[in-house]
C-alpha cells in the first residue's frame, strides 16, 4: 500500500532517485572506460567533456568486459549487491516523498514494522488508479534496478518481489496488502521489461558528442534507473555495440488520433464526441519464432482521452515461443498487464495466457493471421458498488486498525479476485499493413474481496484502416462492451450493462 492519494506521477522524482543512487557502492568509482592507470576524475560523469563537443571521442583501449562482470561488451556490469542496495534506496525515495507530502502513513517506526509482521496480509482500500497504475510503476523501478545491474529477467523478477514485500512491511504504517504485492510485482515485471527494452531502442551506443548525450538522456526519461546507472558508472559514453538481446527483430508503431463517440444503456450513440490519442507498438514478431528469451517480442497499447485521462493501457510480453506443425502454427506463452477505464467498466488485471496462431497467405501481397488464447488472471479488479447504491457516497475518514495503524484510504468501490481470460483475433494485412482487425476478449473475475460476485466482461472490436499516402491512413472502429455481474445474495441479483463505442481517426504507421 502506498497510502494516501498517490498518483503515478512518480516519474518526476527521477532527480531524487539520482541523488540516492549517487551514494550507492561504486557510484563514484573510476569509470570503466578510463585507462587503467588514469586518475579518477573529480566528477563521476564521464560524458562531462564530450557532451558539449561535436568532435569524435579519442580511440579507447580494448576492454576485457568478461573481467568487468559483463555478459557482453555493451551489457551493464553484474552486481547483485548493488541491485539489492538500489532497490532499498528506491523504497527510501518513495518513503521520503510521502513524508514530504505529509502522509501520515509514512511515519514509520520499528513498532509499526513489528505490528505489520505480526498482523500479516490484508486487502487494502486505495484508489483504483493507485493500485492498478501507481503500484505497477513502482514495481517497474525495482525491476529495472536489477536489469541496470546485469541481472537476468527472472532474477530481476525476484528482485521486484523483494522490493514489493519490503515496502509492504516496512515502507509505511499501513498493514501489508496482498493486492498491492501482486500488482507491484507482476505489473512491475511487465512494465519494467517493456520500458527497459524501449529505452535501449533510443540509445545509440556507437555515437559520441551531443547526439549521444541527448539519446542517453531521452532513454533515461523512459527507464530512469538504468539511465542514471549508466551515467554514474560511465557507460553513457562507452563505445560498444548494443546488447544483442536488446535489438528487436522487427519494430512497428501505430499512432491513431481522432474522435470517439460512446453510447449508453438508454442511447445508442452520444452526439458529443471525445478526442483521443492511441499509441500501439509491436516489438519483435509475436507470430513467429522459437524463443526462450522473455519479452523478445511484445505488444503495447496506450490510449489517452476518450472519456478518461488514461482510458487503456496494456502490455503483452512473450515468455516462450514454439512453432508447431512444421512451423505453420505458433504457440506462445505470454504475460499480460491490463488497465481499462470506460463507461462500461473500470478493470485491471495481471494474467498469464497461452495462445496459438497461424498465418495464411492470401496472395503475394496479402495475408490473414488467426489467433486464439486463454489463460488465468492471478488478480483482477473490477469497479463495483454495493447493492442498493447507484453512485459512490461521500468520502469517509480513513479507518484504523486495532494497532492504530491506517488500513488504507476508503471506502473502495471495486472488487478483487482471480479469474480467467480468453480471446480471439483475425488480422488481414496487405503489404504488411493492417487493413482489417477483428478482436474478441472475454474476462471472468470471481470476487474474493469486495462485493461477493462473479463478473463477466466481454468486448468486441472491429478496426478498418485505409492507407492514404506513405505512412498516413484513415480509419474507423466500432466496439461493443457487455458486462454481467451475478451477486451472491439470497435473490442472486444480476446486473447487465451494454455500451457501444465508435471511433474515427487518422493513423500514422512506422514499419
C-alpha positions in Angstrom: 0.0 0.0 0.0 1.3 3.4 -0.8 -1.1 5.3 1.4 -2.9 8.5 0.5 -3.9 9.8 -2.9 -0.6 8.7 -4.5 -0.7 9.2 -8.3 1.6 7.6 -10.9 3.3 10.9 -11.5 6.3 9.5 -9.7 8.4 9.7 -12.9 9.1 13.3 -11.9 11.1 12.1 -8.9 13.9 10.8 -11.0 16.2 13.6 -9.8 15.8 12.5 -6.2 16.5 8.9 -7.3 19.7 10.1 -8.9 20.9 11.6 -5.6 20.2 8.4 -3.8 21.9 6.3 -6.4 24.9 8.6 -6.2 25.6 7.2 -2.7 25.4 3.6 -3.9 28.5 1.4 -3.6 30.9 2.2 -6.5 28.8 5.2 -7.6 31.8 7.4 -7.6 34.3 4.7 -8.7 36.6 5.3 -11.7 34.6 5.0 -14.9 35.1 1.7 -16.7 36.1 3.5 -20.0 39.0 5.3 -18.4 42.5 3.8 -19.0 43.5 1.5 -16.1 46.3 3.9 -15.0 44.3 7.1 -15.2 43.4 9.0 -12.1 39.8 9.0 -11.1 38.1 12.2 -12.3 36.7 14.6 -9.7 33.2 14.3 -11.3 31.7 10.8 -11.8 30.0 11.5 -15.2 32.5 10.7 -17.9 30.3 12.4 -20.6 31.1 15.8 -19.0 33.9 16.6 -21.5 32.2 15.1 -24.6 28.5 16.2 -24.3 29.2 19.7 -25.4 31.7 18.7 -28.1 30.7 17.6 -31.6 34.1 16.0 -32.2 34.6 12.3 -32.0 35.9 10.8 -28.8 39.6 9.6 -28.9 40.1 5.9 -29.6 39.5 3.8 -26.5 41.7 0.9 -25.5 40.3 -2.6 -25.7 38.5 -3.6 -22.6 38.2 -7.0 -21.0 34.5 -7.0 -20.5 34.4 -10.5 -19.0 36.7 -9.4 -16.1 34.3 -6.5 -15.6 31.5 -9.0 -14.9 29.6 -8.1 -18.1 27.5 -10.6 -20.1 28.6 -8.8 -23.3 30.7 -5.8 -24.2 27.7 -3.4 -24.1 26.0 -5.0 -21.2 25.9 -3.5 -17.7 28.3 -4.8 -15.1 26.7 -7.5 -12.9 26.3 -6.8 -9.2 23.6 -8.5 -7.2 24.6 -6.5 -4.1 24.3 -3.2 -5.9 20.8 -4.2 -7.2 19.6 -5.0 -3.7 21.0 -1.8 -2.4 19.4 0.3 -5.0 16.1 -1.4 -4.6 16.2 -0.5 -0.9 17.1 3.1 -1.8 14.1 3.3 -4.1 11.9 2.4 -1.2 13.6 5.1 0.8 12.9 7.5 -2.0 9.2 6.7 -2.0 9.1 6.9 1.8 10.8 10.3 1.7 8.4 11.6 -0.9 5.4 10.5 1.2 6.9 12.3 4.2 7.3 15.5 2.2 3.7 15.2 1.1 2.6 15.0 4.7 1.4 11.4 4.6 0.6 10.0 8.0 1.3 6.5 6.7 4.9 7.5 6.1 5.5 8.0 9.9 7.1 4.5 10.2 8.8 3.2 13.4 10.2 -0.1 14.5 6.8 -0.6 16.3 4.8 -0.3 13.0 7.2 -2.7 11.4 6.6 -5.2 14.2 2.9 -4.7 14.1 2.9 -5.3 10.3 4.8 -8.5 10.7 2.5 -9.7 13.5 -0.7 -8.9 11.7 0.1 -10.2 8.2 -1.7 -9.6 4.9 -4.9 -7.6 4.3 -6.8 -6.3 1.3 -6.3 -2.5 1.0 -8.8 0.3 0.1 -6.6 2.6 -2.0 -8.0 4.3 -5.1 -8.3 2.3 -8.3 -5.6 4.2 -10.2 -3.2 4.0 -7.2 -3.4 0.2 -7.1 -3.6 -0.5 -10.8 -1.2 2.1 -12.2 0.8 3.5 -9.3 1.9 0.2 -7.8 2.9 -1.4 -11.1 5.0 1.7 -11.9 6.7 1.5 -8.5 7.4 -2.2 -9.2 8.9 -1.2 -12.5 11.6 0.8 -10.6 12.5 -2.3 -8.6 12.7 -4.4 -11.7 14.9 -2.1 -13.7 17.3 -1.8 -10.8 18.0 -5.4 -11.4 18.4 -5.1 -15.2 20.5 -2.0 -14.8 23.0 -4.1 -12.7 23.3 -7.0 -15.1 20.6 -9.3 -13.6 18.5 -11.6 -15.9 14.8 -11.3 -16.4 13.9 -13.9 -13.8 16.5 -12.6 -11.3 15.0 -9.1 -11.7 11.6 -10.5 -11.3 12.7 -12.0 -7.9 14.2 -8.6 -7.0 10.8 -6.9 -7.8 9.1 -9.3 -5.3 11.8 -8.4 -2.7 11.2 -4.6 -3.2 7.4 -5.0 -3.1 7.5 -7.2 0.0 9.9 -4.9 2.0 7.8 -1.9 1.0 4.6 -3.5 2.2 6.0 -4.4 5.6 8.5 -1.6 6.3 7.7 1.2 3.9 4.5 2.6 5.5 2.3 2.2 8.6 -0.5 0.7 6.6 -0.9 -3.1 7.0 0.8 -5.1 4.3 -1.6 -5.5 1.3 -1.8 -8.7 -0.7 -3.3 -7.0 -3.7 -0.5 -4.4 -3.7 2.2 -7.1 -3.5 0.7 -8.9 -6.6 0.1 -5.7 -8.6 3.5 -4.2 -7.8 5.4 -7.5 -8.5 3.7 -8.7 -11.7 2.8 -5.3 -13.0 6.3 -4.1 -12.3 7.8 -7.0 -14.2 5.7 -6.3 -17.3 6.2 -2.5 -17.3 9.8 -2.8 -16.3 11.0 -5.1 -19.1 8.9 -3.1 -21.6 10.4 0.3 -20.5 13.9 -1.2 -20.3 13.8 -2.5 -23.9 12.2 0.6 -25.3 14.9 2.7 -23.6 17.6 0.6 -25.4 15.9 1.4 -28.7 16.5 5.1 -28.1 20.2 4.7 -27.3 23.0 4.9 -29.9 26.0 3.3 -28.2 28.2 4.0 -31.2 27.6 7.7 -31.2 29.5 10.5 -29.5 29.1 14.1 -28.6 25.8 15.9 -28.1 23.8 13.4 -30.1 25.0 10.6 -27.8 24.2 12.6 -24.7 20.6 13.5 -25.7 19.8 9.9 -26.7 21.1 8.7 -23.3 19.1 11.4 -21.6 15.9 10.5 -23.6 16.4 6.9 -22.7 16.7 7.8 -19.0 13.3 9.5 -19.2 11.8 6.1 -20.2 13.9 4.0 -17.8 15.2 6.3 -15.0 17.0 3.7 -13.0 19.0 2.2 -15.9 19.8 5.7 -17.3 21.1 7.0 -14.0 23.2 3.9 -13.5 24.7 4.4 -17.0 25.7 8.0 -16.3 27.0 7.2 -12.8 29.1 4.2 -14.0 30.4 5.8 -17.1 28.5 3.5 -19.6 26.7 6.5 -21.0 29.7 7.4 -23.2 31.2 3.9 -23.6 31.6 3.0 -27.3 30.3 -0.5 -27.9 27.6 -2.5 -29.7 24.2 -2.7 -28.0 23.4 -6.0 -26.2 22.2 -8.4 -28.9 19.1 -9.4 -26.9 18.1 -5.7 -26.7 17.8 -5.3 -30.5 14.3 -6.4 -31.7 14.0 -8.5 -34.9 11.3 -6.0 -36.1 9.6 -2.9 -34.9 6.2 -1.5 -35.8 4.4 1.5 -34.4 0.9 3.0 -35.0 -0.5 6.3 -33.8 -4.2 7.0 -34.1 -5.7 10.4 -33.3 -9.4 11.2 -33.7 -12.8 11.4 -32.0 -14.7 8.8 -30.0 -18.4 8.6 -29.6 -19.8 6.4 -26.9 -23.3 5.1 -26.3 -25.1 4.1 -23.1 -27.9 1.9 -21.8 -30.5 4.5 -23.0 -28.9 5.9 -26.1 -27.1 4.2 -28.9 -24.5 6.9 -29.5 -23.9 10.2 -27.7 -23.8 13.1 -30.1 -20.9 14.7 -28.2 -17.5 13.4 -29.4 -14.4 13.0 -27.2 -10.9 13.4 -28.6 -8.4 10.6 -28.0 -4.9 9.6 -28.9 -3.9 5.9 -29.1 -0.4 4.6 -29.4 0.3 0.9 -30.4 3.7 -0.7 -30.8 4.8 -4.2 -31.8 8.3 -5.1 -30.6 9.6 -8.2 -32.4 7.3 -10.6 -34.1 4.8 -12.4 -31.8 3.5 -14.5 -34.8 6.7 -16.5 -35.5 9.9 -17.7 -33.9 11.4 -20.3 -31.5 12.0 -18.2 -28.4 13.1 -18.7 -24.8 14.1 -15.1 -24.2 11.3 -13.3 -22.2 9.9 -10.2 -23.9 12.0 -10.6 -27.1 8.5 -9.8 -28.6 5.7 -7.9 -27.0 2.8 -5.5 -27.8 1.9 -2.2 -26.1 -1.2 -0.2 -26.3 -1.8 3.2 -24.6 -4.9 5.3 -25.1 -5.4 8.7 -23.7 -8.6 10.6 -23.7 -11.9 9.2 -24.9 -13.6 9.8 -21.6 -10.7 9.4 -19.2 -7.1 10.8 -19.0 -5.9 7.3 -19.4 -8.6 5.0 -20.8 -6.5 2.0 -21.7 -3.0 0.6 -21.1 -1.8 -2.9 -21.8 1.4 -4.9 -22.2 1.6 -8.4 -23.6 5.0 -10.0 -23.5 6.1 -13.3 -24.9 7.7 -15.6 -22.3 8.0 -18.6 -24.6 7.5 -19.2 -28.3 7.4 -22.5 -30.1 6.5 -23.3 -33.7 4.3 -26.4 -34.1 3.2 -28.5 -37.1 6.3 -27.9 -39.2 6.3 -24.2 -38.3 2.8 -23.4 -39.6 1.3 -22.8 -36.1 2.9 -20.7 -33.5 2.4 -21.5 -29.8 3.1 -18.7 -27.3 3.0 -18.2 -23.6 2.5 -14.6 -22.6 2.4 -12.4 -19.5 -0.2 -9.6 -19.6 -0.8 -6.3 -17.8 -4.2 -4.7 -18.5 -5.9 -1.5 -17.5 -9.2 -0.2 -18.9 -11.3 2.7 -17.8 -14.5 3.4 -19.8 -18.2 3.9 -19.2 -18.9 0.2 -19.2 -16.3 -0.8 -16.6 -13.0 0.1 -15.0 -10.8 -3.0 -14.7 -7.2 -4.1 -14.4 -5.6 -7.5 -14.2 -2.3 -9.4 -14.0 -2.5 -12.5 -16.2 -0.7 -15.4 -17.9 -2.0 -16.7 -21.2 -1.3 -19.4 -23.8 -2.0 -18.6 -27.4 -2.0 -20.4 -30.7 -1.9 -18.6 -34.1 -1.4 -19.2 -37.7 -0.7 -17.1 -40.8 -2.4 -17.8 -44.1 -1.0 -16.3 -47.4 -3.9 -15.0 -49.5 -1.7 -13.6 -52.3 1.8 -12.4 -52.8 0.9 -9.1 -51.0 -2.0 -10.1 -48.7 -2.2 -12.4 -45.7 -4.5 -13.3 -42.8 -3.4 -14.1 -39.3 -5.8 -16.0 -36.9 -5.1 -16.4 -33.2 -6.9 -17.6 -30.1 -5.8 -17.5 -26.5 -6.9 -18.3 -22.9 -5.4 -18.1 -19.5 -5.6 -17.2 -15.8 -5.8 -13.9 -14.1 -3.7 -14.1 -11.0 -5.5 -11.0 -9.7 -8.1 -8.8 -11.3 -10.0 -5.7 -10.3 -13.4 -4.5 -11.4 -15.4 -1.4 -10.3 -18.4 -2.4 -8.3 -20.9 -0.7 -6.0 -22.6 -2.4 -3.0 -26.1 -3.5 -3.8 -28.6 -0.6 -3.4 -26.2 2.1 -4.4 -26.2 3.8 -7.8 -23.2 6.1 -7.1 -20.3 6.3 -4.6 -21.2 8.2 -1.4 -19.1 11.0 0.0 -15.6 10.0 1.3 -15.3 8.9 4.9 -12.4 9.3 7.3 -9.6 6.9 7.0 -10.2 3.7 9.1 -7.6 2.4 11.5 -6.7 -1.0 12.7 -6.7 -2.2 16.3 -3.0 -1.3 16.4 -3.8 2.3 15.5 -2.3 1.9 12.0 -4.1 3.2 8.9 -5.6 0.3 7.0 -5.7 2.5 3.9 -8.0 5.0 2.4 -11.5 4.1 1.5 -14.2 3.2 1.0 -13.2 1.1 -2.0 -15.7 0.7 -4.8 -14.2 -2.1 -6.8 -13.8 -5.9 -6.2 -10.6 -8.0 -6.3 -10.2 -11.6 -7.2 -8.7 -14.2 -9.6 -10.3 -15.4 -12.8 -9.9 -16.4 -16.4 -9.3 -14.7 -19.7 -9.9 -15.7 -23.3 -9.9 -14.1 -26.7 -9.6 -14.4 -30.5 -8.0 -12.3 -33.2 -8.4 -12.1 -37.0 -6.0 -9.8 -38.8 -5.9 -9.0 -42.6 -2.9 -7.3 -44.0 -1.7 -6.0 -47.3 2.0 -5.2 -47.9 2.4 -5.9 -44.1 0.0 -3.1 -43.2 -3.2 -3.9 -41.2 -6.4 -3.3 -43.1 -9.0 -5.2 -41.1 -8.6 -6.3 -37.4 -11.3 -8.1 -35.6 -10.9 -8.8 -31.9 -12.9 -10.5 -29.2 -11.9 -10.5 -25.5 -13.6 -12.1 -22.5 -12.7 -12.0 -18.9 -14.2 -13.6 -15.7 -13.4 -12.4 -12.2 -14.5 -14.1 -9.0 -14.6 -11.5 -6.2 -12.7 -12.6 -3.1 -12.7 -9.1 -1.5 -15.4 -6.5 -2.0 -19.0 -7.3 -3.1 -19.1 -11.1 -3.5 -20.0 -11.7 -7.1 -19.0 -13.2 -10.4 -18.2 -10.6 -13.1 -18.2 -11.4 -16.8 -16.7 -8.8 -19.2 -16.9 -9.1 -22.9 -15.5 -6.8 -25.6 -15.7 -7.0 -29.4 -13.8 -4.6 -31.7 -13.6 -4.1 -35.4 -11.0 -1.8 -37.0 -10.9 -0.7 -40.6 -7.8 1.2 -41.9 -7.3 2.6 -45.4 -3.8 3.8 -46.4 -3.8 7.3 -47.9 -0.2 8.2 -48.7 3.0 6.9 -47.3 2.6 6.3 -43.6 -0.7 8.2 -43.4 -4.0 6.5 -43.3 -7.6 6.9 -42.2 -9.5 4.5 -40.0 -12.7 3.8 -38.2 -13.6 1.3 -35.5 -16.6 0.0 -33.6 -16.5 -1.5 -30.2 -19.1 -3.2 -28.0 -18.8 -3.7 -24.2 -21.0 -6.1 -22.4 -20.8 -6.6 -18.7 -22.7 -9.1 -16.5 -22.4 -9.2 -12.7 -24.0 -12.1 -10.7 -24.1 -11.1 -7.0 -24.1 -13.9 -4.4 -27.2 -12.9 -2.5 -30.3 -14.8 -1.5 -32.0 -13.4 -4.6 -28.8 -13.8 -6.7 -29.2 -10.4 -8.2 -27.9 -9.9 -11.8 -26.9 -6.7 -13.4 -26.1 -6.1 -17.1 -24.6 -3.2 -18.9 -24.1 -2.6 -22.7 -22.1 0.1 -24.1 -21.4 0.7 -27.9 -18.5 2.8 -29.0 -17.4 4.3 -32.3 -14.2 6.0 -33.4 -13.0 7.9 -36.4 -9.3 8.7 -36.7 -6.2 9.4 -38.7 -3.3 7.0 -38.4 0.4 7.2 -38.9 2.4 4.0 -39.1 6.1 3.1 -38.6 7.3 0.0 -40.2 
